[in-house]
Amino acid sequence: MLKKCIRQLGEYFLGKRKKFDLRLTFSGSTFQRQVWNELMNIPYGKHINYLDLSKRIENVKATRAVGTANGNNKICIVVPCHRVIGSNGDLVGYGGDLWRKKWLLDHEAKFAHGVQSLF
């Protein structure tokens, strides 16, 4: 499993992998698992905001809780929490620092759309 993960991460960073094919087991509350599963439905090279994410899990009043669950994701990149941005379009809330979030979004934009930078 570890070798498969390393290979797939390498492919991701080369721009050759847009979706991970790993058997994941989430350790968290039912709500957290729901948020993390929905993160994996955000397409490569795209981003949504926290309100959109709360709507996707049919809990529009849970925007703050969605943000907290997103921040508690321990499987970054594979579970693409970096694809969630602030409602005003700003980069917010990334445990790996915002410069890494920007880099990941720009990396995906380059390979998905040929765009150098979204932010």
Backbone as JSON, one array per atom type, in Angstrom:
{
  "sequence": "MLKKCIRQLGEYFLGKRKKFDLRLTFSGSTFQRQVWNELMNIPYGKHINYLDLSKRIENVKATRAVGTANGNNKICIVVPCHRVIGSNGDLVGYGGDLWRKKWLLDHEAKFAHGVQSLF",
  "N": [[0.82, -1.19, 0.0], [1.92, 1.26, 0.8], [3.98, 1.6, -1.1], [2.42, 1.84, -3.4], [1.05, 4.2, -2.83], [3.21, 6.04, -2.73], [4.09, 5.85, -5.39], [1.81, 6.8, -6.74], [1.63, 9.4, -5.7], [4.0, 10.45, -6.73], [3.35, 10.37, -9.47], [1.25, 12.19, -9.44], [2.61, 14.59, -8.8], [4.13, 14.84, -11.07], [2.23, 15.56, -12.81], [0.77, 13.63, -14.04], [-1.15, 12.11, -12.79], [-4.47, 12.43, -11.84], [-6.4, 11.6, -10.16], [-6.52, 9.69, -7.23], [-6.02, 6.24, -6.58], [-6.48, 4.57, -4.16], [-6.99, 2.47, -1.36], [-8.67, 3.75, 1.19], [-8.98, 4.33, 4.68], [-10.84, 6.12, 6.81], [-10.42, 7.76, 9.87], [-12.47, 9.13, 11.96], [-15.24, 11.25, 12.94], [-18.65, 10.56, 11.94], [-19.64, 12.77, 10.54], [-17.2, 14.08, 9.82], [-16.06, 12.11, 8.14], [-17.95, 12.15, 6.11], [-17.55, 14.72, 5.04], [-14.85, 14.46, 4.19], [-15.07, 12.41, 2.31], [-16.59, 13.77, 0.41], [-14.79, 15.73, -0.38], [-13.16, 14.32, -2.08], [-14.62, 14.26, -4.34], [-14.3, 16.63, -5.62], [-13.27, 17.91, -8.6], [-10.05, 17.46, -10.13], [-7.96, 20.22, -10.56], [-9.96, 22.03, -10.12], [-11.82, 24.16, -7.85], [-13.75, 24.74, -4.89], [-15.88, 26.56, -2.58], [-16.23, 26.82, 1.04], [-18.94, 27.02, 1.72], [-20.15, 25.93, -0.56], [-19.22, 23.33, -0.27], [-20.52, 22.59, 2.1], [-23.13, 22.65, 1.17], [-23.02, 20.55, -0.65], [-22.91, 18.37, 1.01], [-25.36, 18.48, 1.97], [-25.95, 20.13, 4.19], [-26.25, 22.98, 4.8], [-26.0, 24.84, 6.85], [-23.76, 24.17, 8.18], [-21.27, 25.31, 7.66], [-19.0, 26.29, 9.08], [-18.36, 24.01, 10.61], [-17.78, 22.27, 8.54], [-15.45, 23.49, 7.61], [-13.81, 23.03, 9.83], [-13.73, 20.21, 9.86], [-12.52, 19.83, 7.39], [-10.03, 20.92, 7.94], [-9.11, 19.0, 9.69], [-8.42, 16.87, 8.17], [-6.26, 14.28, 7.58], [-5.02, 13.21, 5.43], [-3.82, 14.72, 3.36], [-3.6, 16.08, 0.03], [-4.04, 13.51, -1.28], [-6.65, 13.24, -0.31], [-8.2, 15.86, -1.28], [-8.1, 18.52, 0.31], [-7.05, 20.97, -0.19], [-8.4, 22.05, -2.28], [-10.48, 23.6, -1.47], [-11.65, 26.81, -0.95], [-11.96, 30.18, 0.37], [-15.15, 31.89, 0.67], [-15.05, 34.36, -0.55], [-13.23, 34.0, -2.48], [-10.62, 33.98, -1.66], [-7.55, 32.42, -0.61], [-7.68, 30.39, 2.08], [-7.26, 28.84, 5.29], [-5.3, 26.36, 5.49], [-3.5, 23.72, 6.67], [-0.91, 23.15, 5.91], [0.31, 25.52, 5.36], [-0.44, 28.49, 3.54], [1.0, 29.07, 1.2], [1.7, 26.6, 0.23], [-0.8, 25.54, -0.37], [-1.56, 27.29, -2.43], [0.45, 26.62, -4.26], [-0.22, 23.92, -4.83], [-2.79, 24.24, -5.99], [-2.11, 25.85, -8.2], [-0.36, 24.08, -9.49], [-2.13, 21.99, -10.21], [-3.85, 23.46, -11.88], [-2.16, 24.1, -13.96], [-1.7, 21.61, -15.21], [-4.26, 20.75, -15.68], [-5.58, 22.75, -17.08], [-3.71, 24.22, -18.44], [-3.03, 26.62, -17.36], [-1.03, 29.04, -15.78], [-1.28, 30.2, -13.18], [-3.85, 30.4, -10.8], [-4.23, 31.97, -8.65]],
  "CA": [[0.0, 0.0, 0.0], [2.8, 2.42, 0.88], [4.63, 1.75, -2.4], [1.39, 2.32, -4.33], [0.83, 5.61, -2.48], [4.39, 6.79, -3.16], [4.05, 5.89, -6.86], [0.73, 7.68, -7.17], [2.01, 10.78, -5.37], [4.98, 10.83, -7.74], [2.61, 10.63, -10.71], [0.52, 13.43, -9.22], [3.52, 15.72, -8.87], [4.56, 14.95, -12.46], [1.08, 15.98, -13.59], [0.23, 12.47, -14.76], [-2.26, 11.51, -12.04], [-5.46, 13.42, -11.45], [-7.23, 10.99, -9.12], [-5.81, 8.62, -6.55], [-6.69, 4.95, -6.52], [-5.96, 3.96, -2.94], [-8.01, 2.06, -0.4], [-8.51, 4.62, 2.34], [-9.81, 4.16, 5.85], [-10.86, 7.37, 7.55], [-10.66, 7.69, 11.3], [-13.08, 10.38, 12.38], [-16.68, 11.18, 13.17], [-19.47, 10.36, 10.74], [-19.65, 14.04, 9.83], [-15.89, 14.28, 9.21], [-15.93, 11.16, 7.03], [-18.82, 12.65, 5.05], [-16.85, 15.85, 4.42], [-13.66, 13.96, 3.51], [-15.52, 11.71, 1.1], [-17.02, 14.76, -0.58], [-13.59, 16.37, -0.9], [-12.63, 13.51, -3.16], [-15.46, 14.48, -5.51], [-13.95, 17.91, -6.26], [-12.39, 17.52, -9.71], [-8.68, 17.94, -10.28], [-7.87, 21.51, -11.24], [-11.1, 22.87, -9.76], [-11.94, 24.45, -6.43], [-15.06, 25.19, -4.41], [-15.72, 27.22, -1.29], [-16.75, 26.05, 2.17], [-20.4, 26.99, 1.61], [-20.46, 24.92, -1.59], [-18.97, 22.01, 0.31], [-21.61, 22.29, 3.04], [-24.31, 22.34, 0.35], [-22.82, 19.23, -1.25], [-23.23, 17.33, 2.0], [-26.74, 18.79, 2.35], [-25.96, 20.69, 5.53], [-25.83, 24.34, 4.47], [-25.71, 25.6, 8.07], [-22.57, 23.61, 8.81], [-20.08, 25.81, 6.96], [-17.85, 26.31, 10.01], [-18.02, 22.62, 10.94], [-17.13, 21.74, 7.34], [-14.09, 24.01, 7.64], [-13.07, 22.31, 10.88], [-13.5, 18.84, 9.36], [-11.54, 19.96, 6.32], [-8.74, 21.13, 8.6], [-8.71, 17.79, 10.4], [-8.05, 15.86, 7.19], [-4.86, 13.86, 7.78], [-4.52, 12.58, 4.2], [-3.76, 15.83, 2.4], [-3.31, 15.85, -1.38], [-4.86, 12.37, -1.69], [-7.98, 13.77, -0.02], [-7.76, 17.2, -1.67], [-8.64, 19.63, 1.09], [-6.51, 22.21, -0.75], [-9.32, 22.52, -3.32], [-11.55, 24.38, -0.86], [-11.18, 28.17, -0.72], [-12.92, 31.04, 1.04], [-16.32, 32.32, -0.12], [-14.69, 35.55, -1.32], [-12.22, 33.61, -3.46], [-9.29, 34.01, -1.06], [-6.99, 31.2, -0.07], [-7.78, 30.38, 3.54], [-7.32, 27.59, 6.02], [-4.58, 25.17, 5.06], [-2.54, 23.37, 7.7], [0.44, 23.11, 5.35], [0.59, 26.92, 5.0], [-1.16, 28.93, 2.34], [1.86, 29.03, 0.02], [1.6, 25.23, -0.31], [-2.13, 25.44, -0.97], [-1.46, 28.01, -3.7], [1.29, 25.82, -5.15], [-1.0, 22.76, -5.26], [-3.83, 24.7, -6.91], [-1.44, 26.26, -9.43], [0.14, 22.85, -10.11], [-3.25, 21.32, -10.85], [-4.34, 24.31, -12.96], [-1.22, 23.99, -15.07], [-1.88, 20.35, -15.91], [-5.67, 20.57, -16.05], [-6.06, 23.81, -17.98], [-2.61, 24.94, -19.06], [-2.98, 27.94, -16.74], [0.12, 29.12, -14.88], [-1.68, 30.49, -11.81], [-5.21, 30.82, -10.56], [-4.23, 32.89, -7.51]],
  "C": [[0.87, 1.26, 0.0], [3.5, 2.67, -0.46], [3.66, 2.3, -3.44], [1.12, 3.81, -4.09], [1.99, 6.47, -2.96], [4.4, 6.93, -4.68], [3.0, 6.87, -7.35], [1.01, 9.14, -6.83], [3.05, 11.3, -6.37], [4.32, 11.18, -9.06], [1.83, 11.94, -10.61], [1.45, 14.64, -9.42], [4.13, 15.9, -10.26], [3.43, 15.43, -13.37], [0.42, 14.86, -14.37], [-0.96, 11.82, -14.06], [-3.19, 12.61, -11.56], [-6.4, 12.89, -10.37], [-6.46, 9.81, -8.53], [-6.68, 7.37, -6.48], [-6.08, 4.17, -5.34], [-7.13, 3.57, -2.05], [-7.76, 2.82, 0.89], [-9.47, 4.23, 3.46], [-9.71, 5.43, 6.67], [-11.15, 7.11, 9.01], [-11.17, 9.05, 11.75], [-14.56, 10.18, 12.6], [-17.4, 10.92, 11.85], [-19.48, 11.62, 9.9], [-18.31, 14.29, 9.12], [-15.7, 13.37, 8.0], [-16.78, 11.6, 5.84], [-18.13, 13.8, 4.3], [-15.65, 15.34, 3.62], [-14.01, 13.19, 2.24], [-15.93, 12.7, 0.01], [-15.84, 15.53, -1.16], [-13.04, 15.62, -2.11], [-13.47, 13.6, -4.43], [-15.19, 15.83, -6.19], [-12.94, 17.57, -7.37], [-11.01, 18.17, -9.63], [-8.7, 19.26, -11.06], [-9.01, 22.46, -10.94], [-11.04, 23.19, -8.28], [-13.37, 24.9, -6.14], [-14.83, 25.93, -3.11], [-16.4, 26.39, -0.2], [-18.27, 25.97, 2.15], [-20.83, 25.95, 0.58], [-20.29, 23.51, -1.04], [-20.08, 21.63, 1.29], [-22.91, 21.99, 2.29], [-24.21, 20.94, -0.25], [-23.15, 18.11, -0.27], [-24.62, 17.56, 2.6], [-26.87, 19.24, 3.8], [-25.46, 22.13, 5.45], [-25.47, 25.17, 5.69], [-24.42, 25.16, 8.75], [-21.27, 24.1, 8.2], [-18.85, 25.81, 7.86], [-17.41, 24.89, 10.37], [-17.34, 21.94, 9.76], [-15.68, 22.21, 7.3], [-13.23, 23.3, 8.67], [-12.75, 20.89, 10.44], [-12.44, 18.85, 8.27], [-10.14, 20.11, 6.91], [-8.23, 19.92, 9.35], [-8.36, 16.63, 9.47], [-6.56, 15.54, 7.34], [-4.25, 13.26, 6.51], [-4.52, 13.64, 3.09], [-3.25, 15.37, 1.04], [-4.15, 14.68, -1.89], [-6.33, 12.69, -1.46], [-7.81, 15.28, -0.13], [-8.43, 18.37, -0.95], [-8.13, 20.98, 0.57], [-7.43, 22.8, -1.8], [-10.5, 23.32, -2.76], [-10.97, 25.75, -0.47], [-12.27, 28.97, 0.01], [-14.03, 31.49, 0.1], [-16.01, 33.54, -0.99], [-13.6, 35.26, -2.35], [-10.8, 33.61, -2.93], [-8.85, 32.61, -0.65], [-7.01, 31.31, 1.45], [-7.64, 28.96, 4.04], [-6.63, 26.39, 5.43], [-3.47, 24.91, 6.05], [-1.09, 23.34, 7.21], [0.93, 24.47, 4.9], [-0.03, 27.25, 3.65], [-0.3, 28.9, 1.08], [1.82, 27.64, -0.61], [0.25, 25.01, -0.98], [-2.13, 26.1, -2.35], [-0.66, 27.18, -4.7], [0.5, 24.62, -5.69], [-2.09, 23.16, -6.26], [-3.23, 25.14, -8.24], [-0.91, 25.05, -10.21], [-0.98, 22.14, -10.86], [-3.79, 22.14, -12.03], [-3.45, 24.18, -14.19], [-1.47, 22.72, -15.88], [-3.32, 20.11, -16.35], [-6.1, 21.53, -17.15], [-4.95, 24.51, -18.74], [-2.45, 26.35, -18.53], [-1.8, 27.97, -15.78], [-0.28, 29.36, -13.43], [-3.14, 30.92, -11.76], [-5.26, 31.91, -9.49], [-2.98, 33.73, -7.5]]
}
